[in-house]
Amino acid sequence: MSCLGAVIGGTIGLFLGGPLGAIAGAAFGGFISGGGTRINFGDQQENFQGGNYYSNLYGSRMNQNQRHQMTFFVGAFSMLAKIAAVDGNVSDKERRKVEEFMDKDLNLDASTKQAAFRIFDTAVNSQETFYSFANQFAKEFRYQPQMYELMLDMMVRIAVEDNGISAEEETLIIDAVHIFRLDDSVYARLKAKHTGTGYDGSQSRYGAQGGYSSSAAYAVLGCSQSDSDDKLKRAYRKLVSEYHPDKISAKGLPDEFQKVAKQKFIEIQNAWDEIKKERGL
């Protein structure tokens, strides 16, 4: 079920609280006063009319999974906004890059993309900081660390596409790594993936259509070429279990981001196939 219904309903800011709630409230506060709008909510279309919808949503519709979805949705575009604006401005090129991510990677429909840009633009101009967004996100998903890596993956992907990762962007991303309590090797692996280099700096075909290079495949599993077959098998099985699409969905990933999670699952499978072929397993 899409989280957008609650976003457009204007209640998300009140429900989330904290800096992300402030962003959502500023982005969609106008909807609370009434007027309503007709949008898609899961497989249904419903009319939402300001305060009446708020009482229904808060009283019976909202659950932990929906709160997770909203936190991920608002958090993603708020943190991406701060990364894009780290030099003080968001260029037309950077905005197009974010829009391309919405279109190609997330397949957002028109109303969802409009909502995402409302959040993005509000966050760019907000006095709230990247660190406050990351801290609230970390608290929300403290029992779902897979969400941290999916979010970090998007940060690196967006940063790389604008002439590589700048020093300022990298500072924010590394801060997120530490706030999320991830190992530094996770960032190294994601950077290798999106810049096309292995841990050793060599060129790789990380996720390319023609297949994975050896160093890239090991990086996907968070392993090295010197690791034993047994260690590689354990790493593969752990990742397959953690990133299975059904399990990720149950943890509160919004529908709009399911494609990103599926891409991660496919990367794991492809990397393991490459390693098996190399080692004759």
For each residue, the residues with C-beta under 8 A, 3 or more apart:
1: 5 41 42 66 69 255
2: 5 40 41 42 112 254 255 256
3: 6 7 66 69 70 72 73 254 255 256
4: 7 8 39 40 41 73 111 112 115 256
5: 1 2 8 9 39 40 41 42 46 48
6: 3 9 11 12 15 57 61 62 66 70
7: 3 4 12 24 28 70 73 74 115
8: 4 5 28 31 37 39 48 111 115
9: 5 6 12 31 48 53 54 57
10: 13 28 29 30 31 32 48 50 53 54
11: 6 14 15 32 53 54 57 58
12: 6 7 9 15 16 21 24 25 28 70 74
13: 10 16 21 22 23 24 25 26 27 28 29
14: 11 17 21 25 32 54 58
15: 6 11 12 21 57 58 62 67 70
16: 12 13 20 21 24 67 70 71 74
17: 14 21
18: 21 22 132 136
19: 22 23 78 128 129 132 133 136
20: 16 23 24 71 74 75 78 133 136 137
21: 12 13 14 15 16 17 18 24 25
22: 13 18 19 25 26 126 128
23: 13 19 20 26 27 74 78 119 122 123 126 128 133
24: 7 12 13 16 20 21 27 28 70 74 119
25: 12 13 14 21 22 28 29
26: 13 22 23 29 122 126
27: 13 23 24 115 118 119 121 122
28: 7 8 10 12 13 24 25 31 32 115 118
29: 10 13 25 26 32 33
30: 10 33 35
31: 8 9 10 28 35 36 37 48 50
32: 10 11 14 28 29 50 51 54
33: 29 30 50
34: 49 50 51
35: 30 31 49 50
36: 31 47 48 49 50 53
37: 8 31 47 48
38: 45 46 47 48
39: 4 5 8 45 46 48 111
40: 2 4 5 44 45 109 111
41: 1 2 4 5 44 45 46
42: 1 2 5
43:
44: 40 41
45: 38 39 40 41
46: 5 38 39 41
47: 36 37 38
48: 5 8 9 10 31 36 37 38 39 53
49: 34 35 36 52 53
50: 10 31 32 33 34 35 36 53 54
51: 32 34 54 55
52: 49 55 56
53: 9 10 11 36 48 49 50 56 57
54: 9 10 11 14 32 50 51 57 58
55: 51 52 58 59
56: 52 53 59 60 61
57: 6 9 11 15 53 54 60 61 62
58: 11 14 15 54 55 61 62
59: 55 56
60: 56 57
61: 6 56 57 58 66
62: 6 15 57 58 66 67
63: 66 67
64: 67 68 252
65: 68 69 250 252
66: 1 3 6 61 62 63 69 70 252
67: 15 16 62 63 64 70 71 140 252
68: 64 65 71 72 140 141 144 147 251 252 253
69: 1 3 65 66 72 73 252 253 254 255
70: 3 6 7 12 15 16 24 66 67 73 74 254
71: 16 20 67 68 74 75 136 137 140 141 252
72: 3 68 69 75 76 137 141 147 151 252 253 254 257
73: 3 4 7 69 70 76 77 116 119 254 256 257
74: 7 12 16 20 23 24 70 71 77 78 119
75: 20 71 72 78 79 133 136 137 140 151
76: 72 73 79 80 151 154 257
77: 73 74 80 81 116 117 119 120 123
78: 19 20 23 74 75 81 82 119 120 123 128 133
79: 75 76 82 83 123 130 133 134 137 151 155 176
80: 76 77 83 84 98 120 154 155 158
81: 77 78 84 85 90 119 120 121 123 124
82: 78 79 85 86 123 124 129 130 133 172
83: 79 80 86 130 155 158 159 169 172 173
84: 80 81 90 94 95 97 98 120 124 158
85: 81 82 88 89 90 124
86: 82 83 130 166 168 169 171 172
87: 166 168
88: 85
89: 85
90: 81 84 85 94 95 124
91: 94 95
92: 95 96
93: 96 97 162
94: 84 90 91 97 98 162
95: 84 90 91 92 98 99
96: 92 93 99 100
97: 84 93 94 100 101 158 161 162
98: 80 84 94 95 101 102 120 158
99: 95 96 102 103 113 117
100: 96 97 103 104
101: 97 98 104 105 106 154 157 158
102: 98 99 105 106 108 113 116
103: 99 100 106 107 108 113
104: 100 101 107
105: 101 102 157 259 260 263
106: 101 102 103 256 257 259 260
107: 103 104 256 259
108: 102 103 112 113 116 256
109: 40 112 113
110: 113 114
111: 4 8 39 40 114 115
112: 2 4 108 109 115 116 256
113: 99 102 103 108 109 110 116 117
114: 110 111 117 118
115: 4 7 8 27 28 111 112 118 119
116: 73 77 102 108 112 113 119 120
117: 77 99 113 114 120 121
118: 27 28 114 115 121 122
119: 23 24 27 73 74 77 78 81 115 116 122 123
120: 77 78 80 81 84 98 116 117 123 124
121: 27 81 117 118 124 125
122: 23 26 27 118 119 125 126
123: 23 77 78 79 81 82 119 120 126 128 133
124: 81 82 84 85 90 120 121
125: 121 122
126: 22 23 26 122 123
127:
128: 19 22 23 78 123 132 133
129: 19 82 132 133
130: 79 82 83 86 133 134 172 175 176
131: 134 135 175 179
132: 18 19 128 129 135 136
133: 19 20 23 75 78 79 82 123 128 129 130 136 137
134: 79 130 131 137 138 175 176 179 180
135: 131 132 138 139 179
136: 18 19 20 71 75 132 133 139 140
137: 20 71 72 75 79 133 134 140 141 151 180
138: 134 135 141 142 148 179 180 181
139: 135 136 142
140: 67 68 71 75 136 137
141: 68 71 72 137 138 144 145 147 148 251 252
142: 138 139
143:
144: 68 141 147 148 251 252
145: 141 148 149 180 181 182
146: 149 150 242 243 248 251
147: 68 72 141 144 150 151 251 252 253
148: 138 141 144 145 151 152 180 181 182
149: 145 146 152 153 182 186 190 264
150: 146 147 153 154 248 253 257 260 261 264
151: 72 75 76 79 137 147 148 154 155 176 180
152: 148 149 155 156 173 176 177 180 182 186 187 190
153: 149 150 156 157 190 193 260 264
154: 76 80 101 150 151 157 158 260
155: 79 80 83 151 152 158 159 172 173 176
156: 152 153 159 160 165 173 187 190 191 193 194
157: 101 105 153 154 160 161 194
158: 80 83 84 97 98 101 154 155 161 162
159: 83 155 156 162 165 166 169 170 173
160: 156 157 164 165 191 194 195
161: 97 157 158
162: 93 94 97 158 159 166
163: 166
164: 160 195
165: 156 159 160 169 170 173 191 195
166: 86 87 159 162 163 169 170
167: 170 171
168: 86 87 171 172
169: 83 86 159 165 166 172 173
170: 159 165 166 167 173 174
171: 86 167 168 174 175
172: 82 83 86 130 155 168 169 175 176
173: 83 152 155 156 159 165 169 170 176 177 187
174: 170 171 177 178 184 187
175: 130 131 134 171 172 178 179
176: 79 130 134 151 152 155 172 173 179 180
177: 152 173 174 180 182 184 186 187
178: 174 175 181 182
179: 131 134 135 138 175 176
180: 134 137 138 145 148 151 152 176 177
181: 138 145 148 178
182: 145 148 149 152 177 178 186 187
183: 186
184: 174 177 187 188
185: 188 189 222
186: 149 152 177 182 183 189 190 222
187: 152 156 173 174 177 182 184 190 191
188: 184 185 191 192 199 219
189: 185 186 192 193 199 219 220 222
190: 149 152 153 156 186 187 193 194
191: 156 160 165 187 188 194 195 197
192: 188 189 195 196 197 198 199 204 206 215 216 219
193: 153 156 189 190 206 207 216 219 220 267
194: 156 157 160 190 191 206
195: 160 164 165 191 192
196: 192 203 204 205 206
197: 191 192 201 202 203 204
198: 192 201 202 203 204 213 215 216 219
199: 188 189 192 215 219 224
200: 215
201: 197 198
202: 197 198 213 215
203: 196 197 198 213
204: 192 196 197 198 212 213 215 216 219
205: 196 208 210 211 212 213 216
206: 192 193 194 196 212 213 216 219 220
207: 193 212 216 267 270
208: 205 211 212
209:
210: 205
211: 205 208 270 274
212: 204 205 206 207 208 216 217 220 270 271 274
213: 198 202 203 204 205 206 216 217
214: 217 218 225 274 275 278
215: 192 198 199 200 202 204 218 219 225
216: 192 193 198 204 205 206 207 212 213 219 220 271
217: 212 213 214 220 221 270 271 272 274 275 278
218: 214 215 221 223 224 225 227 232 271 275
219: 188 189 192 193 198 199 204 206 215 216 222 223 271
220: 189 193 206 212 216 217 267 268 270 271
221: 217 218 232 235 236 239 268 271 272 275
222: 185 186 189 219 235 239
223: 218 219 227 231 232 235
224: 199 218 227
225: 214 215 218
226:
227: 218 223 224 231 232 235
228: 231 232
229: 232 233 279 281
230: 233 234
231: 223 227 228 234 235
232: 218 221 223 227 228 229 235 236 275
233: 229 230 236 237
234: 230 231 237 238
235: 221 222 223 227 231 232 238 239
236: 221 232 233 239 240 268 272
237: 233 234 240 241
238: 234 235 241 242
239: 221 222 235 236 242 243 268
240: 236 237 243 244 265 268 269
241: 237 238 244 247
242: 146 238 239 247
243: 146 239 240 247 248 261 264 265 268
244: 240 241 247 248 265
245: 248 249 258 261 262 265
246: 249 250
247: 241 242 243 244 250 251
248: 146 150 243 244 245 251 253 258 261
249: 245 246 253 258 261
250: 65 246 247
251: 68 141 144 146 147 247 248
252: 64 65 66 67 68 69 71 72 141 144 147
253: 68 69 72 147 150 248 249 257 258 261
254: 2 3 69 70 72 73 257 258
255: 1 2 3 69 258
256: 2 3 4 73 106 107 108 112
257: 72 73 76 106 150 253 254 260 261
258: 245 248 249 253 254 255 261 262
259: 105 106 107 262 263
260: 105 106 150 153 154 257 263 264
261: 150 243 245 248 249 253 257 258 264 265
262: 245 258 259 265 266
263: 105 259 260 266 267
264: 149 150 153 243 260 261 267 268
265: 240 243 244 245 261 262 268 269
266: 262 263 269 270
267: 193 207 220 263 264 270 271
268: 220 221 236 239 240 243 264 265 271 272
269: 240 265 266 272 273
270: 207 211 212 217 220 266 267 273 274
271: 212 216 217 218 219 220 221 267 268 274 275
272: 217 221 236 268 269 275 276
273: 269 270 276 277
274: 211 212 214 217 270 271 277 278
275: 214 217 218 221 232 271 272 278 279 281
276: 272 273 279 280 281
277: 273 274 280
278: 214 217 274 275
279: 229 275 276
280: 276 277
281: 229 275 276
